[in-house]
Amino acid sequence: FDMLKSAGFEDVQMEDRWWDEGDAETKDTRHPDITAFNPRDRRRYVIDVVGAWAVQPGGGQGPWRDPGHSANGKAQFKWRSYKGALARQEAGGPGWLTKSTMKQTDVFVPFAFEVGGAMGDESEDFLSEAAKVAEHCRRGVGDLTHWSAMIWGGHWRQRIGVEIARGLARCIERAAAGGRVEGSSARGRSQEWDPSCC
């Protein structure tokens, strides 16, 4: 969300309930995680985020898979789950803007990543497009206004990696605490020592 605003995407919305709203909810009605308008190519991007565990065939005994393989599998799952919604959009059914010669369909991006940090192919392509939008909106200047400034794409790749690691840490903490985690921070009580047990 913040990355898209920083790049210069317009009308960035989270959990856009109007994207696939029709007369009635069906089992294949979809509400993407993020919708945003790309000022560079004048199209709306529909983004659904999905994580994947990087698994090896045969319990780790099989041939090694390339980084991003499991993320690409999850991206294909997202394409299948959005099939009905994308068909409704193409047909211009209820809840969609009417079709015209100037209107292009939305660009669907399954933003898939692996828990270890590898990105799927479409996620990598979208990060490249976001960097191009940032350059477009800054008229080629980008973020390099100071000698120590990090490039825009490098900064956001690090931020995404940190958020993946934080999410994984929360999962591990929740599992270690038996599903009970105090507060919203990662400062749950230790299961090893408690002053009240002595």
Helices and strands as residue ranges (DSSP letters): H 2-7, E 10-14, E 34-38, E 43-52, H 69-81, H 83-91, E 107-114, H 121-137, H 152-176, G 195-197
